[in-house]
Amino acid sequence: MSNPTPPSGRSWPQRHWKLIVAIATAIAGVIAFLANLSQIGQWIEGSSTPTSAAKTVSNSPSPRYSFRPGDKIVQDHDDPRGCTGDARHAIDQPLTDPNGRPIGTLQLMNSLICNAMWGRFQPASALPAGGLDVTITVHRQSDGIEESYHDRINRVDQPLFTFLLRDDGSCFNVKISIGAPAGVVNSQTPCTR
């Protein structure tokens, strides 16, 4: 017995070729759209990122996003503000001045989504008159790369942070030097993974 032919004399694929082409085109369009989400995200967020030469906190969008969970595209020396959503304190180290009064907390911050680390200083609830002169540095052990930032802190709601370093799996530590009316405070965290 042979295959029956439809009354029009053409087989099903021949009669519906326009439908098949439309479905294939729609599938290809969806695949192309999904493959380009990261470029669309970069266009929406903007394309500028801070550079290591600036060494100041920028208001420009940073870093670029990729839309894949757990994979933001960041580089050494990028601004960490785009990575704070999942940031955790890898280390919190309380600091006191030479007279034993609390002056703040030295923190090594970590973002799993950005795969990055940075240093942060959170001032204590009361600052001495005249504020604090602070230099904070995050150090990556594997290659010795450091990122430092220096500023004068006059308000308790003014944390100070470094730009970030990509987490390459090695240990990191944070160093700080604080000029306070009671004297200079130097401290560093242990090298931590």
FIBA-811794 format. One record per residue (C-alpha): x, y, z; residue in three letters. Coordinates in nm, 3 decimals. Layout:
N
+---------+---------+---------+------+
!       X !       Y !       Z ! type !
+---------+---------+---------+------+
!       X !       Y !       Z !  ala !
...
+---------+---------+---------+------+
REM end
This chain:
193
+---------+---------+---------+------+
!       X !       Y !       Z ! type !
+---------+---------+---------+------+
!   0.000 !   0.000 !   0.000 !  met !
!   0.142 !   0.339 !  -0.091 !  ser !
!   0.130 !   0.660 !   0.109 !  asn !
!  -0.190 !   0.846 !   0.040 !  pro !
!  -0.145 !   1.189 !  -0.115 !  thr !
!  -0.362 !   1.477 !  -0.009 !  pro !
!  -0.625 !   1.605 !  -0.250 !  pro !
!  -0.402 !   1.895 !  -0.353 !  ser !
!  -0.142 !   1.651 !  -0.478 !  gly !
!   0.136 !   1.788 !  -0.248 !  arg !
!   0.271 !   1.639 !   0.076 !  ser !
!   0.228 !   1.813 !   0.415 !  trp !
!   0.577 !   1.981 !   0.423 !  pro !
!   0.525 !   2.119 !   0.073 !  gln !
!   0.190 !   2.273 !   0.166 !  arg !
!   0.310 !   2.429 !   0.492 !  his !
!   0.659 !   2.550 !   0.405 !  trp !
!   0.576 !   2.907 !   0.513 !  lys !
!   0.477 !   2.784 !   0.860 !  leu !
!   0.797 !   2.578 !   0.892 !  ile !
!   1.014 !   2.876 !   0.786 !  val !
!   0.830 !   3.106 !   1.032 !  ala !
!   0.881 !   2.865 !   1.323 !  ile !
!   1.253 !   2.814 !   1.239 !  ala !
!   1.304 !   3.192 !   1.213 !  thr !
!   1.133 !   3.249 !   1.550 !  ala !
!   1.351 !   2.984 !   1.717 !  ile !
!   1.668 !   3.136 !   1.565 !  ala !
!   1.559 !   3.482 !   1.685 !  gly !
!   1.505 !   3.361 !   2.042 !  val !
!   1.846 !   3.189 !   2.044 !  ile !
!   2.016 !   3.504 !   1.911 !  ala !
!   1.837 !   3.719 !   2.172 !  phe !
!   1.941 !   3.493 !   2.459 !  leu !
!   2.300 !   3.479 !   2.334 !  ala !
!   2.319 !   3.859 !   2.335 !  asn !
!   2.169 !   3.931 !   2.677 !  leu !
!   2.507 !   4.035 !   2.818 !  ser !
!   2.554 !   4.295 !   2.545 !  gln !
!   2.201 !   4.422 !   2.602 !  ile !
!   2.273 !   4.446 !   2.976 !  gly !
!   2.592 !   4.642 !   2.910 !  gln !
!   2.400 !   4.879 !   2.684 !  trp !
!   2.128 !   4.930 !   2.947 !  ile !
!   2.377 !   4.977 !   3.235 !  glu !
!   2.619 !   5.193 !   3.034 !  gly !
!   2.967 !   5.105 !   2.923 !  ser !
!   3.197 !   5.313 !   3.140 !  ser !
!   3.389 !   5.160 !   3.428 !  thr !
!   3.630 !   5.322 !   3.671 !  pro !
!   3.996 !   5.284 !   3.595 !  thr !
!   4.281 !   5.224 !   3.833 !  ser !
!   4.430 !   5.559 !   3.733 !  ala !
!   4.132 !   5.745 !   3.880 !  ala !
!   4.163 !   5.596 !   4.231 !  lys !
!   3.846 !   5.779 !   4.327 !  thr !
!   3.489 !   5.656 !   4.361 !  val !
!   3.296 !   5.724 !   4.043 !  ser !
!   2.921 !   5.769 !   3.996 !  asn !
!   2.935 !   5.598 !   3.656 !  ser !
!   2.775 !   5.255 !   3.622 !  pro !
!   3.022 !   4.988 !   3.716 !  ser !
!   3.101 !   4.707 !   3.668 !  pro !
!   2.937 !   4.558 !   3.358 !  arg !
!   2.680 !   4.286 !   3.416 !  tyr !
!   2.636 !   3.960 !   3.227 !  ser !
!   2.291 !   3.834 !   3.342 !  phe !
!   2.426 !   3.485 !   3.414 !  arg !
!   2.369 !   3.410 !   3.782 !  pro !
!   2.696 !   3.415 !   3.972 !  gly !
!   2.900 !   3.572 !   3.694 !  asp !
!   2.932 !   3.951 !   3.686 !  lys !
!   3.212 !   4.068 !   3.462 !  ile !
!   3.460 !   4.265 !   3.674 !  val !
!   3.827 !   4.345 !   3.651 !  gln !
!   4.092 !   4.441 !   3.902 !  asp !
!   4.050 !   4.803 !   4.014 !  his !
!   3.672 !   4.821 !   3.937 !  asp !
!   3.438 !   5.001 !   4.176 !  asp !
!   3.287 !   4.747 !   4.419 !  pro !
!   2.948 !   4.921 !   4.443 !  arg !
!   2.813 !   4.693 !   4.167 !  gly !
!   2.906 !   4.391 !   4.382 !  cys !
!   2.755 !   4.479 !   4.718 !  thr !
!   2.430 !   4.288 !   4.666 !  gly !
!   2.580 !   3.961 !   4.788 !  asp !
!   2.882 !   4.106 !   4.970 !  ala !
!   2.983 !   3.931 !   5.289 !  arg !
!   3.239 !   4.014 !   5.553 !  his !
!   3.521 !   3.761 !   5.515 !  ala !
!   3.688 !   3.928 !   5.815 !  ile !
!   3.572 !   4.189 !   6.068 !  asp !
!   3.858 !   4.319 !   6.282 !  gln !
!   3.772 !   4.581 !   6.549 !  pro !
!   4.023 !   4.866 !   6.581 !  leu !
!   4.103 !   5.086 !   6.880 !  thr !
!   4.317 !   5.397 !   6.916 !  asp !
!   4.630 !   5.395 !   7.140 !  pro !
!   4.408 !   5.485 !   7.440 !  asn !
!   4.187 !   5.178 !   7.383 !  gly !
!   3.884 !   5.367 !   7.244 !  arg !
!   3.707 !   5.201 !   6.946 !  pro !
!   3.770 !   5.383 !   6.620 !  ile !
!   3.613 !   5.141 !   6.372 !  gly !
!   3.623 !   4.802 !   6.205 !  thr !
!   3.861 !   4.683 !   5.935 !  leu !
!   3.681 !   4.451 !   5.692 !  gln !
!   3.780 !   4.219 !   5.410 !  leu !
!   3.475 !   4.207 !   5.183 !  met !
!   3.392 !   3.927 !   4.939 !  asn !
!   3.136 !   3.897 !   4.658 !  ser !
!   3.073 !   3.550 !   4.518 !  leu !
!   2.870 !   3.685 !   4.225 !  ile !
!   3.152 !   3.921 !   4.123 !  cys !
!   3.425 !   3.677 !   4.229 !  asn !
!   3.609 !   3.967 !   4.393 !  ala !
!   3.753 !   4.098 !   4.722 !  met !
!   3.803 !   4.451 !   4.856 !  trp !
!   3.894 !   4.630 !   5.176 !  gly !
!   3.653 !   4.841 !   5.378 !  arg !
!   3.681 !   5.054 !   5.693 !  phe !
!   3.363 !   5.124 !   5.891 !  gln !
!   3.415 !   5.407 !   6.142 !  pro !
!   3.296 !   5.362 !   6.501 !  ala !
!   2.980 !   5.531 !   6.623 !  ser !
!   3.179 !   5.833 !   6.749 !  ala !
!   3.474 !   5.995 !   6.576 !  leu !
!   3.735 !   6.217 !   6.740 !  pro !
!   3.718 !   6.589 !   6.668 !  ala !
!   3.895 !   6.653 !   6.339 !  gly !
!   3.813 !   6.307 !   6.204 !  gly !
!   4.050 !   6.034 !   6.095 !  leu !
!   4.313 !   6.027 !   5.821 !  asp !
!   4.279 !   5.674 !   5.674 !  val !
!   4.474 !   5.472 !   5.417 !  thr !
!   4.335 !   5.126 !   5.343 !  ile !
!   4.494 !   4.863 !   5.117 !  thr !
!   4.373 !   4.522 !   4.998 !  val !
!   4.648 !   4.278 !   4.896 !  his !
!   4.624 !   3.964 !   4.678 !  arg !
!   4.887 !   3.712 !   4.788 !  gln !
!   4.928 !   3.520 !   4.458 !  ser !
!   5.071 !   3.807 !   4.253 !  asp !
!   5.128 !   4.082 !   4.511 !  gly !
!   4.876 !   4.318 !   4.347 !  ile !
!   4.740 !   4.583 !   4.584 !  glu !
!   4.462 !   4.837 !   4.566 !  glu !
!   4.484 !   5.135 !   4.806 !  ser !
!   4.265 !   5.429 !   4.891 !  tyr !
!   4.327 !   5.729 !   5.116 !  his !
!   4.082 !   5.985 !   5.253 !  asp !
!   3.989 !   6.186 !   5.560 !  arg !
!   3.677 !   6.060 !   5.739 !  ile !
!   3.471 !   6.316 !   5.928 !  asn !
!   3.138 !   6.132 !   5.962 !  arg !
!   3.044 !   5.791 !   6.106 !  val !
!   2.822 !   5.722 !   5.803 !  asp !
!   3.124 !   5.758 !   5.572 !  gln !
!   3.281 !   5.411 !   5.527 !  pro !
!   3.597 !   5.398 !   5.324 !  leu !
!   3.669 !   5.120 !   5.074 !  phe !
!   3.923 !   5.020 !   4.813 !  thr !
!   3.850 !   4.929 !   4.456 !  phe !
!   3.824 !   4.554 !   4.410 !  leu !
!   4.061 !   4.278 !   4.312 !  leu !
!   3.941 !   3.965 !   4.133 !  arg !
!   3.944 !   3.656 !   4.352 !  asp !
!   4.190 !   3.411 !   4.198 !  asp !
!   4.159 !   3.156 !   4.478 !  gly !
!   4.462 !   3.277 !   4.675 !  ser !
!   4.446 !   3.447 !   5.013 !  cys !
!   4.383 !   3.819 !   5.065 !  phe !
!   4.448 !   4.059 !   5.350 !  asn !
!   4.366 !   4.420 !   5.430 !  val !
!   4.607 !   4.673 !   5.582 !  lys !
!   4.513 !   5.005 !   5.736 !  ile !
!   4.692 !   5.312 !   5.867 !  ser !
!   4.485 !   5.560 !   6.066 !  ile !
!   4.603 !   5.900 !   6.180 !  gly !
!   4.398 !   5.987 !   6.489 !  ala !
!   4.442 !   6.259 !   6.755 !  pro !
!   4.557 !   5.991 !   7.004 !  ala !
!   4.825 !   5.866 !   6.762 !  gly !
!   4.876 !   5.647 !   6.457 !  val !
!   4.708 !   5.307 !   6.435 !  val !
!   4.849 !   5.046 !   6.197 !  asn !
!   4.683 !   4.707 !   6.161 !  ser !
!   4.624 !   4.428 !   5.913 !  gln !
!   4.405 !   4.123 !   5.887 !  thr !
!   4.549 !   3.774 !   5.853 !  pro !
!   4.573 !   3.640 !   5.499 !  cys !
!   4.233 !   3.483 !   5.443 !  thr !
!   4.069 !   3.278 !   5.173 !  arg !
+---------+---------+---------+------+
REM end
